[in-house]
Amino acid sequence: MDTMTLEQRKKIHPHKYSLWIAMGSITMMFIGFTSAYIVKRSQANWLAFELPHIFWISTAVILTSSLTIHLALKQFKERNMQRYKQLITLTAILGVVFAVCQWIGFSQLKAMGLPLNGPVSASFIYVIVGVHMLHVLGGVVALLVMFGRAYRTRIRTYSAVPIEVAATYWHFVDVLWIYLLIFLSIAR
Amino acid sequence: MSNEATLHSQQEVMHGAHDHHDHEHHHEDSFISKYVFSMDHKMIAKQFLITGIVWAIIGAFFSVLFRLQLGFPDATFPWLESILGHWAKGGRITAEAYYALVTMHGTILVFFVLTAGLSGTFSNLLIPLQVGARDMASPFMNCLSYWFFFLASLVMMASLFVQTGPASGGWTMYPPLSALGDASIGSKIGVDLWLTSMALFVVSQLLGGLNYISTILNMRTKGMAMTKMPLTIWSFFFTAILGVLSFPVLLSGFILLLMDRHAGTSFYLSDIFIAGKALANEGGSAILYQHLFWFLGHPEVYIIILPAMGMVSEVLAVSSRKPIFGYLAMIGSLFAICILAFLVWAHHMFVTGLNPFLGAFFVLLTLLIAVPSAIKVFNWITTIWKGNINFTPASLFSIGFVSTFISGGLTGIWLGNSSIDIHLHDTMFVIAHFHIVMGVSAFFGMFAGIYHWFPKLYGRFMNSTIGYIHFWVTMVGAYLIFWPMHYEGMAGMPRRYYDVSNWASFKQFGGLNEFITIVVILVFAVQLLFVFNFFYSIFKGRKMTTLNPWNATSLEWTTPIHAGHGNWPGEIPEVYRWAYDYSKDGRDFIPQTEPIGPNEEVH
């Protein structure tokens, strides 16, 4: 049995593996969007504008949440369940704050005279940022499940795999946002 | 065993795997958990297969209906009105209904039958059985994958019954026609349902694909190196990679299309007049959609054909009692096709105003696909060359596959040339090409798979006599249907037209079109015979008495006839050799589970 567990450790857990492939898949989706953006940008009538400033605040928020989920994972592994619960709650709240910031960004865009059905360059921002926001909210749902599990008294889980999967996903949407922000700021 | 340990970290599989020996602790599965929301990959495979068969009957029936219009444009069939109602007033299919039928035929066959029905069935059935795993990496996600497909099916089915009819802008759903509800009756709610259904379908494919890849990479039994896997598994592996990387891009395209339809954006729309009224949309590009669509659309044809190739390789080796010729070349050519699949999408767009200089690169890359395809064909022929062939229905369909793949593939070289494409694009020549190389071939692969693995699915055999009738009529019929279309296409007869008899130059094909339609009806009838054989054999077929009826080497034939969830009652067998040790050292076949002898040469 010992050798079995050892051998097992060397192998990557199938759920983590699936997550990596899923992240590749999500990346392809955004590559689809951003390459459509590039193709469209090279055509006539492209309107360039400044991104709403709140996007920088949301960037700070999502970066902080990456830090908190990293700490949460550490606390889970040390079995400090109280701190762990606090940290994943904080992470989930930061995720929601991020989504709210993006939403405010949409209303700022609208106030700038760039509604969703306005110029294509603005429509792209709404769609790309909106779809990314949905992916962050998906992560929040995963954290809520994790939260529910942490409060279960009858069944205790000692496996760090679910929280590791959630943390990896969370870092992924974080990095994805930074890519999108850089992309949207440079390719205007 | 490492595989076992991986599985034990998962509650869901552990439950299943222990079912056999722990009957005192686990009560029997309920009907719901065994047949409906099953997490057993074998049951999910059956669910995909039977849903696929239902869709195949509907999709093929649609083709019979529109072939009636093409073959007998002036005739009336009063019974049509009793089925289709006002869509066939006076017994003649209306133009709107014709476009809807054509669109739905394409959508159903390409996505619901030859993607979900084919790779959904056989990836699910064979991956765990042939790599030696208790189940998929995540049985729950696998179950979700089927039910997302089922939901997608329900939505698509519902779209057939809405008042304005289903989507009817062609299976490619090009804007602006599909983006504007006012553009045609088939662009109203039918398109919304189509897009919803396809979004659910993409989710289903992604969940399935993730599972297939991580199962193949992570859950192989001890000794099952990647280079010892049967070619079926390699083909499912590359199919899943293609799906996982290309379906999300299609989803991006659909999201933008939905925004154009409902949020007033102009991603694909610019300078459009409808009924003399100018639309406000400006700055969009309809070609953008084509790029996004075909970035999936081209890999999609390989998603359809690769599983068929894999199964044909396996069936040909087993039935000719010879090792597959050029195993590594087979894997290499699958890989090459997989890479090239992503680099040729613009050959669907040669006449959209694509830069001819850019077009030249796409021509080159497209023609390059002929190289791995030719390698595969060569290897199949050399595999059966001088083999001791058992002409079972499965092996006949496999040989038929090689035939149609050659004759359909050769016309691909014509169409891949951008200059010849100027003449041939959007003609019946294209229809002939892709139906033979993709439609008929993939179906032949699927039939080969069904006949060959039916004993594994249901513990019984399908009737061979009906199988032979099925094969010969389908084989001859497929050529009789699609071969003449090459001539029609070269003469310029366009595809998708409702009635070509108004043109003097196409009137000459009237008799030919009638002939094609009659053969279509015959071939359709024989497919119904196959469906009868399938369902009859599930309950009344000849029972399987030995574990390994085809004397095959691969692992799936080491499981019990009616294997429970977990596949092997005891330990998962260990693997020592590749899957193609046929007629070796004076022995007919050596199973993968047999250790290499002291004086034996390893493949």
Interface residues (C-beta under 8 A of the other chain):
Chain A: M4 T5 E7 Q8 K11 I12 H13 P14 H15 Y17 S18 I21 A22 G24 S25 I26 M28 M29 F30 I31 G32 F33 A36 V39 K40 Q43 A44 N45 W46 L116 N117 P119 V120 S123 F124 Y126 V127 V131 S159 V161
Chain B: M1 S2 E4 A5 T6 S9 Q10 A137 S138 M141 L206 G209 L210 N211 I213 S214 T215 L217 N218 M219 V244 L245 S246 F247 P248 V249 L251 S252 G253 I255 L256 M259 A263 G264 T265 S266 F267 E282 G283 G284 S285 L288 H291 L292 F295
